[in-house]
Amino acid sequence: MMSQEQNDLITRIGPKDPCGKLMRMYWQPAALVDELQGPRAIRPVKLLGENLVLFRDEQGRYGLIDRHCAHRGADLAFGRLENGGLRCAFHGWLFDVTGQCLQTPAEPKDSKLCQGIKQRSYPVVERSGILWAYLGEGEPPAFPELDCFVAPDSHVFAFKGHWACNWLQALEVGVDPSHASYLHRFFEDEDTSATNTYGRQFRGASASSDMPMTKIMREYDRPIINVEHTEYGMRLITLREVDAERTHVRVTNQVFPHAFVIPMNTEMTITQYHVPIDDENCYWYSIFTSFTTPVDKKTMRDQRLATYELPDYKSRRNKANDYGFDPHEQATATYTGMGMDINVHDQWAIESMGAIQDRTKEHLGTADKAIVQYRRLLREQIEKVASGEKPLLCLDEAHARSIQGPGTMDGIGPTQGWEIYWMEVDVKRRRGAPWAAPVPSEIADKVRHLSAAE
């Protein structure tokens, strides 16, 4: 258990909060590129507790500025895109993507008032289907060479969803390997063919076998969890022994500060960020990266829009309707009785803790070791920023290529020798990819050939 002061330290993300200062050292997902498609490319954005408006001008440049006009505070989200910027609908004041006021049309013709007026603004870049914003001071960091940033646009797809809770409990469900055997338990196994499982997590077969993931999670529910500290955060290796000769191996990663990288199936990975809207709400942003064929983006989008409603990407299953809970389904089909979408399962689990989980009342066990180690890492990096040091993964261009991958896999390998087996599976997938998927150096140094994976 921890004190209330310790809980506040690692959860609250306002501009003056220690964790908020840490978060502002990194690029943050602000919106999907899809959200600014169409003739009126304006979108209100709340990010790290700040009320902003995101827009694209006629030249295709992105701007992220204070939502309330510097004149008298009217809402710029209802503004007009014209004359090289965003014009307030109240008195016509015009702002460019840097926040500079270009026109104050109600003022006298010779007025120079606008020259000294500038909305607060933040830089925006487009990467892998997401618009990223930097809310910190000074030069933004470089993006690491994660697979989702290296793969071509044809092989990545981005989506997001809203969760009504603090960002930290959203992230922690992703560094909690044992929960999948319970929260995501299905009582019956489905057809594991690619046509039936495309775009659906925990539906296919595990690598090097025909055993359904649903069967593995259901029947081997006491995993051994190993946590390794890395240059990007943590690597989790979760072992479920099938028998004396075979062990299910699942390798996932926590990428600091608030992302994880996990295998979706044998062909695709998920890189998921947990982005604070404010202290009590967050968005998850997922980037799906394919190592084989181009992503079927229409299918992926349609699957997710069956659950999430536009424009705010909120789940149709939520607290107001008990997440679609069905007692008959809970007795016969799923552990939760809340449908087949595992994101809804996660949503119920973390939202039911409260807007900000009260960690002063929790009791952690051995299976929570990754959560314990992540919280320790988070506190360490908060302290670094407070003392003027650069935190983990805050990279310059010269060191951006030092972080690649990271390696992930889900497969059934040898009980003796799984340590090399998972690396071989990952390397084989990378070398077979139609794009230049980098082999992380720490893996390349250990795997000089392919054997067990082949």
C-alpha positions in Angstrom: 0.0 0.0 0.0 1.0 3.6 -0.5 0.1 6.9 1.1 -2.3 9.4 -0.5 0.6 11.7 -1.2 2.4 9.0 -3.1 -0.7 8.2 -5.1 -1.2 11.8 -6.0 2.5 12.0 -7.1 2.2 9.3 -9.7 -1.3 10.1 -11.0 -1.9 13.8 -11.3 -0.7 15.5 -14.5 -1.5 19.2 -14.3 1.2 21.7 -15.5 2.5 22.2 -11.9 2.2 18.6 -10.8 5.5 16.6 -10.8 4.1 13.8 -13.0 2.6 16.5 -15.3 6.0 18.0 -15.7 7.4 14.5 -16.6 4.6 13.9 -19.2 5.4 17.2 -20.8 8.9 16.0 -21.7 7.4 13.7 -24.4 5.3 13.8 -27.5 1.7 13.1 -26.7 -1.0 11.7 -29.1 -3.5 14.6 -29.5 -5.9 13.2 -32.1 -6.2 10.7 -34.9 -5.4 12.0 -38.4 -8.8 10.8 -39.3 -10.4 13.3 -37.0 -9.2 16.2 -39.1 -10.4 14.8 -42.4 -13.1 16.6 -44.3 -13.8 20.3 -45.2 -13.8 21.6 -41.6 -10.5 20.5 -40.0 -11.1 21.8 -36.5 -11.2 19.7 -33.4 -11.4 20.6 -29.7 -8.7 18.8 -27.7 -8.2 18.4 -24.0 -4.7 17.1 -23.3 -2.8 16.9 -19.9 -5.6 19.0 -18.4 -5.2 21.9 -21.0 -8.2 23.0 -23.1 -6.9 23.4 -26.7 -8.1 23.5 -30.3 -6.4 21.6 -33.1 -6.8 22.7 -36.7 -5.3 22.3 -40.2 -5.0 25.4 -42.3 -5.4 25.7 -46.1 -1.7 24.9 -46.6 -2.0 21.6 -44.7 -0.2 22.9 -41.6 -1.4 21.8 -38.2 -1.9 24.1 -35.3 -2.7 23.4 -31.6 -3.5 26.6 -29.6 -5.5 27.7 -26.6 -9.1 27.0 -27.1 -10.3 30.3 -25.8 -9.7 33.4 -27.8 -7.2 35.9 -26.4 -9.7 38.7 -27.1 -12.5 37.9 -24.7 -12.4 34.1 -24.2 -14.8 32.9 -26.9 -14.5 29.3 -28.0 -12.2 28.9 -31.0 -13.5 25.4 -31.6 -16.4 27.1 -33.4 -14.1 29.3 -35.4 -13.7 29.6 -39.2 -10.9 28.3 -41.3 -9.9 31.1 -43.6 -7.1 33.5 -44.7 -4.3 31.3 -43.4 -5.6 30.5 -39.9 -8.4 30.0 -37.5 -10.8 33.0 -37.1 -12.8 33.6 -34.0 -16.6 33.7 -34.7 -17.1 36.4 -32.1 -15.1 39.4 -33.4 -13.2 37.9 -36.3 -9.7 37.8 -34.7 -7.5 35.5 -36.8 -4.7 33.2 -35.5 -2.2 31.2 -37.4 -0.8 27.8 -36.5 1.8 29.3 -34.2 -0.9 31.2 -32.3 0.1 34.6 -33.7 -2.8 37.0 -34.1 -2.9 38.1 -37.8 -6.0 40.3 -37.8 -8.2 42.2 -35.4 -10.8 43.4 -38.0 -13.0 45.5 -35.7 -10.0 47.7 -34.7 -9.0 50.8 -36.7 -7.2 50.1 -40.0 -3.9 51.4 -38.7 -4.1 49.4 -35.4 -1.1 47.3 -34.5 -2.8 45.5 -31.7 -2.6 42.1 -33.3 1.2 42.3 -33.5 1.6 41.8 -29.7 -1.0 39.1 -29.3 -0.3 35.4 -29.4 -2.2 32.5 -28.3 -0.3 29.8 -26.4 0.6 27.2 -29.0 2.3 23.8 -29.2 4.1 22.0 -32.1 2.3 19.2 -33.9 3.6 16.4 -36.1 1.9 13.6 -38.0 3.2 10.1 -37.4 1.6 6.6 -38.0 -2.0 7.9 -38.3 -1.8 10.0 -35.2 -1.2 13.8 -34.6 1.3 14.2 -31.8 1.8 17.3 -29.7 4.6 18.5 -27.6 3.4 20.5 -24.5 6.8 20.9 -22.9 9.5 23.6 -23.0 12.5 23.7 -25.2 13.3 21.3 -28.1 11.0 18.3 -28.4 12.6 14.8 -28.2 13.2 12.6 -31.2 10.9 9.6 -31.8 12.5 6.3 -31.1 12.6 3.8 -33.9 9.7 1.7 -32.7 8.2 -0.6 -35.3 5.0 1.4 -35.4 7.1 4.5 -36.5 9.3 2.6 -39.0 6.6 0.6 -40.9 5.1 2.3 -44.0 1.6 3.8 -43.8 0.2 0.8 -45.6 1.2 -1.5 -42.7 0.0 0.6 -39.8 -3.5 1.5 -38.5 -4.4 3.8 -35.6 -7.5 4.0 -33.5 -8.4 5.3 -30.0 -11.0 5.0 -27.3 -12.1 6.9 -24.2 -11.9 5.6 -20.7 -13.4 7.5 -17.8 -10.5 7.1 -15.3 -7.0 8.1 -14.6 -4.3 7.3 -17.1 -2.2 5.2 -14.7 -4.8 2.5 -14.0 -5.4 2.3 -17.7 -1.7 1.6 -18.3 -1.3 -0.8 -15.4 -3.8 -3.2 -16.9 -1.4 -3.6 -19.8 1.5 -4.6 -17.5 -0.6 -7.2 -15.6 -0.2 -10.5 -17.5 -2.2 -12.7 -15.2 -5.5 -10.8 -15.6 -5.9 -12.2 -19.1 -6.6 -15.7 -17.7 -9.6 -14.3 -15.8 -10.9 -11.0 -17.2 -10.6 -12.2 -20.8 -11.6 -15.8 -20.3 -13.8 -17.3 -22.9 -15.4 -20.7 -22.1 -15.5 -21.9 -25.7 -12.8 -21.8 -28.4 -13.5 -20.3 -31.8 -12.2 -21.2 -35.3 -8.6 -19.8 -35.3 -8.4 -19.3 -39.0 -7.1 -15.9 -40.2 -10.4 -15.0 -41.8 -12.3 -15.4 -38.5 -9.7 -13.9 -36.2 -8.4 -10.9 -38.2 -8.2 -7.8 -36.1 -9.3 -9.6 -32.9 -7.0 -10.1 -30.0 -6.7 -13.5 -28.2 -8.7 -15.2 -31.0 -6.0 -16.8 -33.1 -3.6 -19.7 -32.4 -0.3 -19.2 -30.6 2.8 -19.3 -32.7 4.4 -22.7 -33.4 1.1 -24.5 -32.5 -2.5 -24.8 -33.4 -3.6 -24.3 -29.8 -6.1 -21.4 -29.5 -5.0 -18.5 -27.3 -8.4 -18.7 -25.5 -7.6 -22.2 -24.4 -4.1 -21.3 -23.2 -5.4 -18.3 -21.2 -8.2 -20.4 -19.7 -6.4 -23.5 -18.8 -3.0 -22.2 -17.7 -3.9 -19.5 -15.3 -0.9 -19.3 -12.9 1.8 -17.8 -15.0 5.4 -17.2 -14.1 6.1 -13.5 -14.7 9.7 -12.3 -15.4 10.4 -8.5 -15.5 13.5 -7.1 -17.2 14.5 -3.5 -17.1 15.5 -2.1 -20.5 16.6 1.2 -22.2 13.0 1.9 -23.1 11.3 0.8 -19.9 10.5 -2.9 -19.1 10.2 -6.2 -20.9 7.7 -8.7 -19.5 8.2 -12.5 -20.2 5.2 -14.5 -19.1 5.5 -18.3 -19.0 2.6 -20.8 -18.8 4.0 -24.4 -18.7 1.8 -26.6 -20.9 3.8 -29.8 -20.1 7.4 -30.9 -19.4 8.4 -30.3 -23.0 6.3 -27.3 -24.0 5.8 -23.8 -22.5 3.7 -20.9 -23.7 5.8 -17.8 -23.9 4.4 -14.3 -24.2 6.8 -11.3 -24.5 5.4 -7.8 -24.0 6.9 -4.4 -23.3 6.3 -1.3 -21.3 7.6 1.7 -23.3 8.1 4.7 -21.0 6.3 6.7 -20.0 2.8 5.4 -20.8 2.8 2.9 -23.6 3.0 -0.8 -24.0 3.9 -3.0 -27.0 2.2 -6.4 -27.2 1.7 -9.1 -29.8 -1.8 -9.1 -31.3 -1.2 -12.3 -33.2 1.6 -13.9 -35.2 1.5 -11.2 -37.8 0.6 -8.0 -36.0 1.6 -6.0 -32.9 -0.2 -3.4 -30.9 1.6 -0.2 -29.6 -0.8 1.4 -27.2 -0.5 4.8 -25.5 -2.5 5.8 -22.4 -2.9 9.6 -22.7 -4.2 11.8 -19.9 -7.1 14.0 -20.9 -7.2 15.3 -17.4 -6.7 13.6 -14.0 -9.9 11.6 -14.3 -10.1 10.7 -18.0 -7.8 9.3 -20.7 -7.7 8.1 -24.2 -6.0 4.9 -25.3 -4.3 5.2 -28.7 -3.4 2.0 -30.5 -1.2 1.6 -33.5 -1.5 -1.8 -35.1 1.6 -2.8 -37.1 1.6 -5.6 -39.6 4.8 -7.6 -40.4 3.1 -9.4 -43.4 0.4 -7.9 -45.6 -0.9 -4.3 -45.6 -3.5 -3.7 -42.9 -7.1 -3.9 -44.0 -7.9 -0.6 -42.5 -11.6 -0.6 -43.4 -12.2 -3.9 -41.6 -10.2 -2.8 -38.6 -12.0 0.6 -38.4 -15.5 -1.0 -38.9 -14.8 -3.6 -36.2 -13.9 -0.9 -33.6 -16.7 1.5 -34.6 -19.1 -1.3 -33.7 -18.2 -0.5 -30.1 -17.0 3.1 -30.2 -19.2 6.1 -31.1 -17.9 9.2 -32.9 -17.0 12.0 -32.5 -15.6 11.3 -29.0 -14.7 7.6 -29.4 -16.7 6.6 -26.3 -17.8 3.0 -25.8 -21.5 2.1 -26.4 -21.0 -0.3 -23.5 -20.2 1.8 -20.4 -21.1 2.5 -16.8 -24.5 3.9 -17.6 -25.7 0.6 -19.1 -23.6 -1.7 -16.9 -21.2 -2.4 -19.8 -23.9 -4.6 -21.4 -23.6 -7.1 -18.5 -25.6 -10.3 -19.2 -25.8 -12.9 -16.3 -26.6 -15.7 -18.7 -23.5 -14.9 -20.8 -21.4 -14.8 -17.6 -22.6 -18.3 -16.7 -22.1 -19.8 -20.2 -19.7 -17.8 -22.4 -17.4 -15.2 -20.9 -15.9 -14.6 -17.4 -17.3 -11.1 -17.3 -20.7 -11.4 -19.1 -19.8 -8.2 -20.9 -19.5 -9.3 -24.5 -16.6 -10.3 -26.7 -14.6 -7.1 -27.0 -11.7 -7.3 -24.5 -11.4 -3.5 -24.5 -14.8 -3.4 -22.8 -13.6 -5.9 -20.2 -10.6 -3.7 -19.5 -12.7 -0.6 -19.4 -15.0 -2.1 -16.8 -12.1 -3.2 -14.6 -10.3 0.1 -14.5 -13.3 2.4 -14.4 -14.9 0.4 -11.6 -11.8 1.3 -9.4 -13.0 4.9 -9.4 -11.9 8.0 -11.3 -8.5 7.8 -9.6 -7.8 4.4 -8.0 -7.3 4.7 -4.2 -4.0 2.8 -3.9 -3.9 3.3 -0.2 -6.4 0.4 0.1 -4.9 -2.1 -2.3 -3.0 -5.3 -1.5 -0.5 -6.4 -4.1 0.8 -9.9 -4.7 3.6 -11.7 -6.6 1.5 -11.5 -9.8 1.6 -7.7 -9.5 5.4 -7.5 -9.7 5.5 -5.6 -13.0 3.1 -3.0 -11.6 5.3 -2.6 -8.5 8.4 -2.2 -10.7 6.7 0.3 -13.1 5.6 2.5 -10.2 9.1 2.5 -8.8 10.4 3.5 -12.3 7.8 6.2 -12.6 8.8 7.7 -9.3 12.5 7.6 -10.2 11.8 9.5 -13.5 9.6 12.1 -11.8 12.5 12.7 -9.4 14.9 13.0 -12.3 12.8 15.8 -13.9 12.5 17.6 -10.6 16.3 17.7 -10.3 16.7 19.0 -13.8 17.8 15.7 -15.5 16.4 14.1 -18.6 14.1 11.2 -18.0 14.1 7.8 -19.7 13.5 7.7 -23.4 13.8 11.4 -23.8 16.1 11.1 -26.8 17.9 13.4 -29.2 18.3 12.6 -32.9 21.7 11.0 -32.4 20.3 8.4 -30.1 16.9 7.8 -31.5 18.1 4.7 -33.5 19.4 3.1 -30.3 15.8 2.2 -29.4 14.3 -0.3 -31.9 11.5 -2.9 -32.0 10.9 -3.8 -29.3 10.7 -7.6 -29.6 7.4 -9.2 -28.9 5.9 -12.7 -29.5 3.3 -15.2 -28.3 4.1 -18.8 -29.0 4.5 -22.3 -27.6 8.2 -23.3 -27.4 10.5 -25.7 -25.6 10.3 -25.7 -21.8 14.1 -25.9 -21.9 15.4 -23.2 -24.2 12.5 -20.7 -24.3 14.9 -17.9 -23.7 16.4 -18.2 -27.2 13.2 -19.5 -28.8 11.2 -16.3 -28.4 14.0 -14.2 -29.9 14.2 -16.5 -32.9 10.5 -16.2 -33.5 10.8 -12.4 -33.4 13.8 -12.2 -35.6 12.3 -14.6 -38.2 9.2 -12.3 -38.4 11.3 -9.2 -38.8 13.5 -10.7 -41.5 10.5 -11.9 -43.4 8.7 -8.5 -43.3 8.1 -6.7 -46.6 9.4 -3.5 -45.0 12.8 -2.9 -43.3 11.8 -4.1 -39.8 14.9 -3.5 -37.6 16.2 -6.3 -35.4 16.9 -4.8 -32.0 20.6 -5.0 -31.2 20.2 -6.8 -27.9 18.3 -9.6 -29.8 20.6 -9.6 -32.9 23.6 -10.2 -30.6 22.1 -13.3 -29.1 20.5 -14.8 -32.2 23.0 -15.4 -35.0 20.9 -18.1 -36.7 17.4 -19.4 -36.9 16.6 -22.8 -35.6 13.8 -23.5 -33.2 11.6 -20.9 -34.8 12.1 -22.5 -38.3 
